[in-house]
Amino acid sequence: MRNVKRMLIGIFVLFLILTILAFVLENQQSISLTFLGWAGPQLPVSLVVIMALLIGMVAGPILGLFLGRLSKVARKRLD
């Protein structure tokens, strides 16, 4: 049973890597993002999307921790 689980995890990781590789290879067009008058450098679409994903993966848990602490303080004030 353990070998089947390892094989399924290996297949899933391989599929994930191939999907990411296909996404990066298909999105090589350069773009420049503009935000509040500031223009960023020319970067491939895939790099911009992956950077946004990684920033969101870091910012989400940090905001969750911050908001969780705020709600604990609010609950303590109500008690």
PDB file of N, CA, C and O in Angstrom, chain B, residues numbered from 101:
ATOM      1  N   MET B 101       0.824  -1.197   0.000  1.00  0.00           N
ATOM      2  CA  MET B 101       0.000   0.000   0.000  1.00  0.00           C
ATOM      3  C   MET B 101       0.870   1.263   0.000  1.00  0.00           C
ATOM      4  O   MET B 101       0.541   2.263  -0.639  1.00  0.00           O
ATOM      5  N   ARG B 102       1.988   1.192   0.734  1.00  0.00           N
ATOM      6  CA  ARG B 102       2.872   2.346   0.812  1.00  0.00           C
ATOM      7  C   ARG B 102       3.475   2.675  -0.551  1.00  0.00           C
ATOM      8  O   ARG B 102       3.624   3.843  -0.909  1.00  0.00           O
ATOM      9  N   ASN B 103       3.826   1.615  -1.317  1.00  0.00           N
ATOM     10  CA  ASN B 103       4.409   1.830  -2.643  1.00  0.00           C
ATOM     11  C   ASN B 103       3.399   2.448  -3.609  1.00  0.00           C
ATOM     12  O   ASN B 103       3.766   3.280  -4.438  1.00  0.00           O
ATOM     13  N   VAL B 104       2.146   2.054  -3.508  1.00  0.00           N
ATOM     14  CA  VAL B 104       1.104   2.626  -4.365  1.00  0.00           C
ATOM     15  C   VAL B 104       0.942   4.108  -4.059  1.00  0.00           C
ATOM     16  O   VAL B 104       0.801   4.921  -4.973  1.00  0.00           O
ATOM     17  N   LYS B 105       0.961   4.462  -2.783  1.00  0.00           N
ATOM     18  CA  LYS B 105       0.818   5.861  -2.381  1.00  0.00           C
ATOM     19  C   LYS B 105       1.998   6.684  -2.899  1.00  0.00           C
ATOM     20  O   LYS B 105       1.809   7.787  -3.411  1.00  0.00           O
ATOM     21  N   ARG B 106       3.206   6.155  -2.769  1.00  0.00           N
ATOM     22  CA  ARG B 106       4.389   6.852  -3.278  1.00  0.00           C
ATOM     23  C   ARG B 106       4.315   7.013  -4.789  1.00  0.00           C
ATOM     24  O   ARG B 106       4.684   8.063  -5.314  1.00  0.00           O
ATOM     25  N   MET B 107       3.851   6.003  -5.489  1.00  0.00           N
ATOM     26  CA  MET B 107       3.750   6.076  -6.932  1.00  0.00           C
ATOM     27  C   MET B 107       2.711   7.121  -7.349  1.00  0.00           C
ATOM     28  O   MET B 107       2.946   7.878  -8.291  1.00  0.00           O
ATOM     29  N   LEU B 108       1.579   7.170  -6.668  1.00  0.00           N
ATOM     30  CA  LEU B 108       0.561   8.171  -6.984  1.00  0.00           C
ATOM     31  C   LEU B 108       1.063   9.584  -6.703  1.00  0.00           C
ATOM     32  O   LEU B 108       0.792  10.502  -7.477  1.00  0.00           O
ATOM     33  N   ILE B 109       1.782   9.763  -5.618  1.00  0.00           N
ATOM     34  CA  ILE B 109       2.346  11.086  -5.316  1.00  0.00           C
ATOM     35  C   ILE B 109       3.369  11.468  -6.379  1.00  0.00           C
ATOM     36  O   ILE B 109       3.408  12.618  -6.817  1.00  0.00           O
ATOM     37  N   GLY B 110       4.196  10.515  -6.796  1.00  0.00           N
ATOM     38  CA  GLY B 110       5.179  10.766  -7.846  1.00  0.00           C
ATOM     39  C   GLY B 110       4.526  11.156  -9.159  1.00  0.00           C
ATOM     40  O   GLY B 110       4.986  12.074  -9.838  1.00  0.00           O
ATOM     41  N   ILE B 111       3.465  10.469  -9.515  1.00  0.00           N
ATOM     42  CA  ILE B 111       2.735  10.789 -10.745  1.00  0.00           C
ATOM     43  C   ILE B 111       2.117  12.181 -10.651  1.00  0.00           C
ATOM     44  O   ILE B 111       2.154  12.942 -11.618  1.00  0.00           O
ATOM     45  N   PHE B 112       1.553  12.516  -9.498  1.00  0.00           N
ATOM     46  CA  PHE B 112       0.955  13.838  -9.317  1.00  0.00           C
ATOM     47  C   PHE B 112       2.010  14.934  -9.424  1.00  0.00           C
ATOM     48  O   PHE B 112       1.773  15.953 -10.072  1.00  0.00           O
ATOM     49  N   VAL B 113       3.169  14.742  -8.798  1.00  0.00           N
ATOM     50  CA  VAL B 113       4.247  15.738  -8.857  1.00  0.00           C
ATOM     51  C   VAL B 113       4.747  15.885 -10.287  1.00  0.00           C
ATOM     52  O   VAL B 113       4.980  17.004 -10.744  1.00  0.00           O
ATOM     53  N   LEU B 114       4.913  14.784 -10.995  1.00  0.00           N
ATOM     54  CA  LEU B 114       5.340  14.838 -12.390  1.00  0.00           C
ATOM     55  C   LEU B 114       4.317  15.583 -13.247  1.00  0.00           C
ATOM     56  O   LEU B 114       4.693  16.403 -14.085  1.00  0.00           O
ATOM     57  N   PHE B 115       3.045  15.307 -13.046  1.00  0.00           N
ATOM     58  CA  PHE B 115       1.983  16.009 -13.781  1.00  0.00           C
ATOM     59  C   PHE B 115       2.017  17.508 -13.470  1.00  0.00           C
ATOM     60  O   PHE B 115       1.855  18.329 -14.372  1.00  0.00           O
ATOM     61  N   LEU B 116       2.224  17.866 -12.215  1.00  0.00           N
ATOM     62  CA  LEU B 116       2.287  19.270 -11.818  1.00  0.00           C
ATOM     63  C   LEU B 116       3.473  19.967 -12.475  1.00  0.00           C
ATOM     64  O   LEU B 116       3.337  21.087 -12.966  1.00  0.00           O
ATOM     65  N   ILE B 117       4.622  19.321 -12.488  1.00  0.00           N
ATOM     66  CA  ILE B 117       5.812  19.903 -13.116  1.00  0.00           C
ATOM     67  C   ILE B 117       5.607  20.072 -14.617  1.00  0.00           C
ATOM     68  O   ILE B 117       5.981  21.102 -15.178  1.00  0.00           O
ATOM     69  N   LEU B 118       5.023  19.086 -15.267  1.00  0.00           N
ATOM     70  CA  LEU B 118       4.768  19.189 -16.711  1.00  0.00           C
ATOM     71  C   LEU B 118       3.756  20.289 -17.023  1.00  0.00           C
ATOM     72  O   LEU B 118       3.884  20.983 -18.031  1.00  0.00           O
ATOM     73  N   THR B 119       2.760  20.448 -16.170  1.00  0.00           N
ATOM     74  CA  THR B 119       1.767  21.505 -16.364  1.00  0.00           C
ATOM     75  C   THR B 119       2.412  22.876 -16.230  1.00  0.00           C
ATOM     76  O   THR B 119       2.151  23.764 -17.042  1.00  0.00           O
ATOM     77  N   ILE B 120       3.245  23.059 -15.223  1.00  0.00           N
ATOM     78  CA  ILE B 120       3.933  24.339 -15.027  1.00  0.00           C
ATOM     79  C   ILE B 120       4.872  24.615 -16.197  1.00  0.00           C
ATOM     80  O   ILE B 120       4.933  25.742 -16.688  1.00  0.00           O
ATOM     81  N   LEU B 121       5.595  23.609 -16.643  1.00  0.00           N
ATOM     82  CA  LEU B 121       6.495  23.767 -17.783  1.00  0.00           C
ATOM     83  C   LEU B 121       5.728  24.166 -19.042  1.00  0.00           C
ATOM     84  O   LEU B 121       6.161  25.057 -19.772  1.00  0.00           O
ATOM     85  N   ALA B 122       4.609  23.523 -19.300  1.00  0.00           N
ATOM     86  CA  ALA B 122       3.789  23.878 -20.474  1.00  0.00           C
ATOM     87  C   ALA B 122       3.268  25.307 -20.358  1.00  0.00           C
ATOM     88  O   ALA B 122       3.239  26.037 -21.348  1.00  0.00           O
ATOM     89  N   PHE B 123       2.857  25.709 -19.158  1.00  0.00           N
ATOM     90  CA  PHE B 123       2.362  27.077 -18.952  1.00  0.00           C
ATOM     91  C   PHE B 123       3.463  28.093 -19.240  1.00  0.00           C
ATOM     92  O   PHE B 123       3.229  29.092 -19.921  1.00  0.00           O
ATOM     93  N   VAL B 124       4.655  27.839 -18.725  1.00  0.00           N
ATOM     94  CA  VAL B 124       5.768  28.774 -18.926  1.00  0.00           C
ATOM     95  C   VAL B 124       6.159  28.840 -20.400  1.00  0.00           C
ATOM     96  O   VAL B 124       6.405  29.927 -20.923  1.00  0.00           O
ATOM     97  N   LEU B 125       6.219  27.704 -21.067  1.00  0.00           N
ATOM     98  CA  LEU B 125       6.619  27.698 -22.476  1.00  0.00           C
ATOM     99  C   LEU B 125       5.573  28.335 -23.380  1.00  0.00           C
ATOM    100  O   LEU B 125       5.926  28.889 -24.421  1.00  0.00           O
ATOM    101  N   GLU B 126       4.304  28.271 -23.014  1.00  0.00           N
ATOM    102  CA  GLU B 126       3.240  28.842 -23.844  1.00  0.00           C
ATOM    103  C   GLU B 126       3.020  30.335 -23.601  1.00  0.00           C
ATOM    104  O   GLU B 126       2.321  30.981 -24.381  1.00  0.00           O
ATOM    105  N   ASN B 127       3.591  30.890 -22.551  1.00  0.00           N
ATOM    106  CA  ASN B 127       3.352  32.295 -22.200  1.00  0.00           C
ATOM    107  C   ASN B 127       4.655  33.071 -22.128  1.00  0.00           C
ATOM    108  O   ASN B 127       5.014  33.600 -21.076  1.00  0.00           O
ATOM    109  N   GLN B 128       5.356  33.138 -23.241  1.00  0.00           N
ATOM    110  CA  GLN B 128       6.640  33.830 -23.294  1.00  0.00           C
ATOM    111  C   GLN B 128       6.531  35.269 -23.821  1.00  0.00           C
ATOM    112  O   GLN B 128       7.550  35.950 -23.940  1.00  0.00           O
ATOM    113  N   GLN B 129       5.331  35.740 -24.137  1.00  0.00           N
ATOM    114  CA  GLN B 129       5.170  37.090 -24.636  1.00  0.00           C
ATOM    115  C   GLN B 129       5.544  38.083 -23.530  1.00  0.00           C
ATOM    116  O   GLN B 129       5.168  37.901 -22.372  1.00  0.00           O
ATOM    117  N   SER B 130       6.280  39.126 -23.892  1.00  0.00           N
ATOM    118  CA  SER B 130       6.679  40.135 -22.910  1.00  0.00           C
ATOM    119  C   SER B 130       5.583  41.168 -22.743  1.00  0.00           C
ATOM    120  O   SER B 130       4.950  41.596 -23.709  1.00  0.00           O
ATOM    121  N   ILE B 131       5.372  41.563 -21.488  1.00  0.00           N
ATOM    122  CA  ILE B 131       4.399  42.608 -21.181  1.00  0.00           C
ATOM    123  C   ILE B 131       5.033  43.558 -20.174  1.00  0.00           C
ATOM    124  O   ILE B 131       6.005  43.214 -19.502  1.00  0.00           O
ATOM    125  N   SER B 132       4.476  44.741 -20.081  1.00  0.00           N
ATOM    126  CA  SER B 132       4.897  45.712 -19.090  1.00  0.00           C
ATOM    127  C   SER B 132       3.653  46.156 -18.339  1.00  0.00           C
ATOM    128  O   SER B 132       2.715  46.675 -18.945  1.00  0.00           O
ATOM    129  N   LEU B 133       3.635  45.961 -17.038  1.00  0.00           N
ATOM    130  CA  LEU B 133       2.487  46.351 -16.241  1.00  0.00           C
ATOM    131  C   LEU B 133       2.621  47.801 -15.799  1.00  0.00           C
ATOM    132  O   LEU B 133       3.718  48.255 -15.476  1.00  0.00           O
ATOM    133  N   THR B 134       1.506  48.530 -15.784  1.00  0.00           N
ATOM    134  CA  THR B 134       1.480  49.910 -15.319  1.00  0.00           C
ATOM    135  C   THR B 134       0.520  50.003 -14.153  1.00  0.00           C
ATOM    136  O   THR B 134      -0.625  49.557 -14.236  1.00  0.00           O
ATOM    137  N   PHE B 135       1.002  50.594 -13.053  1.00  0.00           N
ATOM    138  CA  PHE B 135       0.176  50.739 -11.858  1.00  0.00           C
ATOM    139  C   PHE B 135       0.431  52.112 -11.253  1.00  0.00           C
ATOM    140  O   PHE B 135       1.556  52.423 -10.861  1.00  0.00           O
ATOM    141  N   LEU B 136      -0.605  52.926 -11.178  1.00  0.00           N
ATOM    142  CA  LEU B 136      -0.530  54.291 -10.626  1.00  0.00           C
ATOM    143  C   LEU B 136       0.570  55.118 -11.290  1.00  0.00           C
ATOM    144  O   LEU B 136       1.293  55.858 -10.623  1.00  0.00           O
ATOM    145  N   GLY B 137       0.686  54.981 -12.602  1.00  0.00           N
ATOM    146  CA  GLY B 137       1.660  55.761 -13.349  1.00  0.00           C
ATOM    147  C   GLY B 137       3.051  55.161 -13.367  1.00  0.00           C
ATOM    148  O   GLY B 137       3.919  55.658 -14.084  1.00  0.00           O
ATOM    149  N   TRP B 138       3.289  54.108 -12.600  1.00  0.00           N
ATOM    150  CA  TRP B 138       4.596  53.460 -12.577  1.00  0.00           C
ATOM    151  C   TRP B 138       4.570  52.285 -13.537  1.00  0.00           C
ATOM    152  O   TRP B 138       3.700  51.419 -13.439  1.00  0.00           O
ATOM    153  N   ALA B 139       5.514  52.251 -14.460  1.00  0.00           N
ATOM    154  CA  ALA B 139       5.584  51.168 -15.438  1.00  0.00           C
ATOM    155  C   ALA B 139       6.692  50.209 -15.042  1.00  0.00           C
ATOM    156  O   ALA B 139       7.820  50.620 -14.772  1.00  0.00           O
ATOM    157  N   GLY B 140       6.361  48.947 -15.010  1.00  0.00           N
ATOM    158  CA  GLY B 140       7.344  47.930 -14.659  1.00  0.00           C
ATOM    159  C   GLY B 140       8.165  47.521 -15.860  1.00  0.00           C
ATOM    160  O   GLY B 140       7.878  47.945 -16.979  1.00  0.00           O
ATOM    161  N   PRO B 141       9.183  46.703 -15.645  1.00  0.00           N
ATOM    162  CA  PRO B 141      10.019  46.241 -16.761  1.00  0.00           C
ATOM    163  C   PRO B 141       9.270  45.236 -17.637  1.00  0.00           C
ATOM    164  O   PRO B 141       8.248  44.681 -17.234  1.00  0.00           O
ATOM    165  N   GLN B 142       9.789  45.017 -18.822  1.00  0.00           N
ATOM    166  CA  GLN B 142       9.225  44.027 -19.732  1.00  0.00           C
ATOM    167  C   GLN B 142       9.549  42.627 -19.202  1.00  0.00           C
ATOM    168  O   GLN B 142      10.717  42.250 -19.112  1.00  0.00           O
ATOM    169  N   LEU B 143       8.519  41.867 -18.855  1.00  0.00           N
ATOM    170  CA  LEU B 143       8.688  40.511 -18.335  1.00  0.00           C
ATOM    171  C   LEU B 143       7.736  39.569 -19.068  1.00  0.00           C
ATOM    172  O   LEU B 143       6.686  39.998 -19.545  1.00  0.00           O
ATOM    173  N   PRO B 144       8.094  38.291 -19.160  1.00  0.00           N
ATOM    174  CA  PRO B 144       7.164  37.324 -19.767  1.00  0.00           C
ATOM    175  C   PRO B 144       5.884  37.190 -18.926  1.00  0.00           C
ATOM    176  O   PRO B 144       5.916  37.332 -17.704  1.00  0.00           O
ATOM    177  N   VAL B 145       4.784  36.920 -19.588  1.00  0.00           N
ATOM    178  CA  VAL B 145       3.494  36.771 -18.913  1.00  0.00           C
ATOM    179  C   VAL B 145       3.572  35.696 -17.829  1.00  0.00           C
ATOM    180  O   VAL B 145       3.045  35.877 -16.731  1.00  0.00           O
ATOM    181  N   SER B 146       4.226  34.585 -18.139  1.00  0.00           N
ATOM    182  CA  SER B 146       4.298  33.487 -17.175  1.00  0.00           C
ATOM    183  C   SER B 146       5.009  33.916 -15.899  1.00  0.00           C
ATOM    184  O   SER B 146       4.607  33.511 -14.808  1.00  0.00           O
ATOM    185  N   LEU B 147       6.057  34.726 -16.013  1.00  0.00           N
ATOM    186  CA  LEU B 147       6.784  35.182 -14.831  1.00  0.00           C
ATOM    187  C   LEU B 147       5.924  36.106 -13.981  1.00  0.00           C
ATOM    188  O   LEU B 147       5.951  36.027 -12.753  1.00  0.00           O
ATOM    189  N   VAL B 148       5.168  36.973 -14.622  1.00  0.00           N
ATOM    190  CA  VAL B 148       4.283  37.887 -13.892  1.00  0.00           C
ATOM    191  C   VAL B 148       3.206  37.097 -13.143  1.00  0.00           C
ATOM    192  O   VAL B 148       2.917  37.394 -11.984  1.00  0.00           O
ATOM    193  N   VAL B 149       2.623  36.110 -13.784  1.00  0.00           N
ATOM    194  CA  VAL B 149       1.573  35.299 -13.158  1.00  0.00           C
ATOM    195  C   VAL B 149       2.137  34.483 -11.993  1.00  0.00           C
ATOM    196  O   VAL B 149       1.513  34.404 -10.934  1.00  0.00           O
ATOM    197  N   ILE B 150       3.298  33.884 -12.179  1.00  0.00           N
ATOM    198  CA  ILE B 150       3.902  33.080 -11.115  1.00  0.00           C
ATOM    199  C   ILE B 150       4.308  33.963  -9.936  1.00  0.00           C
ATOM    200  O   ILE B 150       4.145  33.565  -8.783  1.00  0.00           O
ATOM    201  N   MET B 151       4.835  35.159 -10.212  1.00  0.00           N
ATOM    202  CA  MET B 151       5.187  36.086  -9.122  1.00  0.00           C
ATOM    203  C   MET B 151       3.939  36.494  -8.341  1.00  0.00           C
ATOM    204  O   MET B 151       3.971  36.552  -7.111  1.00  0.00           O
ATOM    205  N   ALA B 152       2.850  36.775  -9.037  1.00  0.00           N
ATOM    206  CA  ALA B 152       1.606  37.144  -8.363  1.00  0.00           C
ATOM    207  C   ALA B 152       1.095  35.989  -7.504  1.00  0.00           C
ATOM    208  O   ALA B 152       0.610  36.210  -6.394  1.00  0.00           O
ATOM    209  N   LEU B 153       1.201  34.767  -8.007  1.00  0.00           N
ATOM    210  CA  LEU B 153       0.793  33.589  -7.246  1.00  0.00           C
ATOM    211  C   LEU B 153       1.630  33.441  -5.977  1.00  0.00           C
ATOM    212  O   LEU B 153       1.084  33.215  -4.897  1.00  0.00           O
ATOM    213  N   LEU B 154       2.941  33.566  -6.101  1.00  0.00           N
ATOM    214  CA  LEU B 154       3.820  33.425  -4.943  1.00  0.00           C
ATOM    215  C   LEU B 154       3.602  34.533  -3.909  1.00  0.00           C
ATOM    216  O   LEU B 154       3.614  34.270  -2.707  1.00  0.00           O
ATOM    217  N   ILE B 155       3.405  35.756  -4.369  1.00  0.00           N
ATOM    218  CA  ILE B 155       3.123  36.864  -3.446  1.00  0.00           C
ATOM    219  C   ILE B 155       1.814  36.609  -2.715  1.00  0.00           C
ATOM    220  O   ILE B 155       1.722  36.857  -1.513  1.00  0.00           O
ATOM    221  N   GLY B 156       0.813  36.123  -3.413  1.00  0.00           N
ATOM    222  CA  GLY B 156      -0.463  35.802  -2.777  1.00  0.00           C
ATOM    223  C   GLY B 156      -0.349  34.663  -1.783  1.00  0.00           C
ATOM    224  O   GLY B 156      -1.009  34.667  -0.744  1.00  0.00           O
ATOM    225  N   MET B 157       0.498  33.677  -2.104  1.00  0.00           N
ATOM    226  CA  MET B 157       0.683  32.554  -1.187  1.00  0.00           C
ATOM    227  C   MET B 157       1.384  32.986   0.096  1.00  0.00           C
ATOM    228  O   MET B 157       1.197  32.361   1.140  1.00  0.00           O
ATOM    229  N   VAL B 158       2.183  34.039   0.035  1.00  0.00           N
ATOM    230  CA  VAL B 158       2.858  34.554   1.229  1.00  0.00           C
ATOM    231  C   VAL B 158       1.955  35.537   1.966  1.00  0.00           C
ATOM    232  O   VAL B 158       1.850  35.492   3.192  1.00  0.00           O
ATOM    233  N   ALA B 159       1.305  36.424   1.220  1.00  0.00           N
ATOM    234  CA  ALA B 159       0.490  37.471   1.837  1.00  0.00           C
ATOM    235  C   ALA B 159      -0.776  36.912   2.489  1.00  0.00           C
ATOM    236  O   ALA B 159      -1.207  37.425   3.522  1.00  0.00           O
ATOM    237  N   GLY B 160      -1.369  35.893   1.918  1.00  0.00           N
ATOM    238  CA  GLY B 160      -2.604  35.332   2.460  1.00  0.00           C
ATOM    239  C   GLY B 160      -2.465  34.837   3.889  1.00  0.00           C
ATOM    240  O   GLY B 160      -3.229  35.266   4.754  1.00  0.00           O
ATOM    241  N   PRO B 161      -1.516  33.949   4.169  1.00  0.00           N
ATOM    242  CA  PRO B 161      -1.351  33.479   5.555  1.00  0.00           C
ATOM    243  C   PRO B 161      -0.948  34.590   6.522  1.00  0.00           C
ATOM    244  O   PRO B 161      -1.369  34.584   7.679  1.00  0.00           O
ATOM    245  N   ILE B 162      -0.136  35.543   6.057  1.00  0.00           N
ATOM    246  CA  ILE B 162       0.256  36.652   6.934  1.00  0.00           C
ATOM    247  C   ILE B 162      -0.968  37.471   7.311  1.00  0.00           C
ATOM    248  O   ILE B 162      -1.140  37.818   8.479  1.00  0.00           O
ATOM    249  N   LEU B 163      -1.821  37.785   6.342  1.00  0.00           N
ATOM    250  CA  LEU B 163      -3.048  38.522   6.644  1.00  0.00           C
ATOM    251  C   LEU B 163      -3.976  37.704   7.534  1.00  0.00           C
ATOM    252  O   LEU B 163      -4.631  38.258   8.417  1.00  0.00           O
ATOM    253  N   GLY B 164      -4.041  36.400   7.314  1.00  0.00           N
ATOM    254  CA  GLY B 164      -4.864  35.539   8.154  1.00  0.00           C
ATOM    255  C   GLY B 164      -4.405  35.550   9.604  1.00  0.00           C
ATOM    256  O   GLY B 164      -5.229  35.619  10.516  1.00  0.00           O
ATOM    257  N   LEU B 165      -3.103  35.482   9.823  1.00  0.00           N
ATOM    258  CA  LEU B 165      -2.567  35.552  11.187  1.00  0.00           C
ATOM    259  C   LEU B 165      -2.873  36.906  11.828  1.00  0.00           C
ATOM    260  O   LEU B 165      -3.278  36.979  12.988  1.00  0.00           O
ATOM    261  N   PHE B 166      -2.673  37.970  11.057  1.00  0.00           N
ATOM    262  CA  PHE B 166      -2.920  39.315  11.568  1.00  0.00           C
ATOM    263  C   PHE B 166      -4.387  39.505  11.931  1.00  0.00           C
ATOM    264  O   PHE B 166      -4.701  40.027  13.001  1.00  0.00           O
ATOM    265  N   LEU B 167      -5.277  39.089  11.052  1.00  0.00           N
ATOM    266  CA  LEU B 167      -6.709  39.251  11.323  1.00  0.00           C
ATOM    267  C   LEU B 167      -7.168  38.327  12.451  1.00  0.00           C
ATOM    268  O   LEU B 167      -8.065  38.683  13.214  1.00  0.00           O
ATOM    269  N   GLY B 168      -6.559  37.145  12.561  1.00  0.00           N
ATOM    270  CA  GLY B 168      -6.883  36.237  13.656  1.00  0.00           C
ATOM    271  C   GLY B 168      -6.513  36.839  14.998  1.00  0.00           C
ATOM    272  O   GLY B 168      -7.260  36.705  15.967  1.00  0.00           O
ATOM    273  N   ARG B 169      -5.367  37.502  15.062  1.00  0.00           N
ATOM    274  CA  ARG B 169      -4.952  38.158  16.308  1.00  0.00           C
ATOM    275  C   ARG B 169      -5.855  39.325  16.639  1.00  0.00           C
ATOM    276  O   ARG B 169      -6.172  39.563  17.804  1.00  0.00           O
ATOM    277  N   LEU B 170      -6.275  40.064  15.603  1.00  0.00           N
ATOM    278  CA  LEU B 170      -7.190  41.177  15.856  1.00  0.00           C
ATOM    279  C   LEU B 170      -8.519  40.681  16.410  1.00  0.00           C
ATOM    280  O   LEU B 170      -9.098  41.308  17.297  1.00  0.00           O
ATOM    281  N   SER B 171      -9.001  39.558  15.888  1.00  0.00           N
ATOM    282  CA  SER B 171     -10.279  39.042  16.372  1.00  0.00           C
ATOM    283  C   SER B 171     -10.142  38.515  17.799  1.00  0.00           C
ATOM    284  O   SER B 171     -11.092  38.612  18.576  1.00  0.00           O
ATOM    285  N   LYS B 172      -8.978  37.957  18.164  1.00  0.00           N
ATOM    286  CA  LYS B 172      -8.766  37.508  19.544  1.00  0.00           C
ATOM    287  C   LYS B 172      -8.773  38.702  20.487  1.00  0.00           C
ATOM    288  O   LYS B 172      -9.340  38.623  21.577  1.00  0.00           O
ATOM    289  N   VAL B 173      -8.159  39.792  20.090  1.00  0.00           N
ATOM    290  CA  VAL B 173      -8.150  41.002  20.934  1.00  0.00           C
ATOM    291  C   VAL B 173      -9.565  41.536  21.076  1.00  0.00           C
ATOM    292  O   VAL B 173      -9.955  41.952  22.167  1.00  0.00           O
ATOM    293  N   ALA B 174     -10.340  41.533  20.002  1.00  0.00           N
ATOM    294  CA  ALA B 174     -11.729  42.022  20.054  1.00  0.00           C
ATOM    295  C   ALA B 174     -12.563  41.138  20.960  1.00  0.00           C
ATOM    296  O   ALA B 174     -13.402  41.648  21.702  1.00  0.00           O
ATOM    297  N   ARG B 175     -12.357  39.817  20.924  1.00  0.00           N
ATOM    298  CA  ARG B 175     -13.103  38.911  21.797  1.00  0.00           C
ATOM    299  C   ARG B 175     -12.749  39.115  23.261  1.00  0.00           C
ATOM    300  O   ARG B 175     -13.617  39.023  24.128  1.00  0.00           O
ATOM    301  N   LYS B 176     -11.495  39.389  23.541  1.00  0.00           N
ATOM    302  CA  LYS B 176     -11.067  39.631  24.915  1.00  0.00           C
ATOM    303  C   LYS B 176     -11.709  40.901  25.458  1.00  0.00           C
ATOM    304  O   LYS B 176     -12.059  40.965  26.637  1.00  0.00           O
ATOM    305  N   ARG B 177     -11.861  41.896  24.619  1.00  0.00           N
ATOM    306  CA  ARG B 177     -12.483  43.154  25.051  1.00  0.00           C
ATOM    307  C   ARG B 177     -13.969  42.951  25.364  1.00  0.00           C
ATOM    308  O   ARG B 177     -14.515  43.595  26.259  1.00  0.00           O
ATOM    309  N   LEU B 178     -14.618  42.047  24.615  1.00  0.00           N
ATOM    310  CA  LEU B 178     -16.035  41.817  24.835  1.00  0.00           C
ATOM    311  C   LEU B 178     -16.296  40.989  26.108  1.00  0.00           C
ATOM    312  O   LEU B 178     -17.364  41.098  26.710  1.00  0.00           O
ATOM    313  N   ASP B 179     -15.334  40.176  26.507  1.00  0.00           N
ATOM    314  CA  ASP B 179     -15.512  39.319  27.692  1.00  0.00           C
ATOM    315  C   ASP B 179     -15.351  40.066  28.972  1.00  0.00           C
ATOM    316  O   ASP B 179     -15.472  39.480  30.048  1.00  0.00           O
TER     317      ASP B 179
END
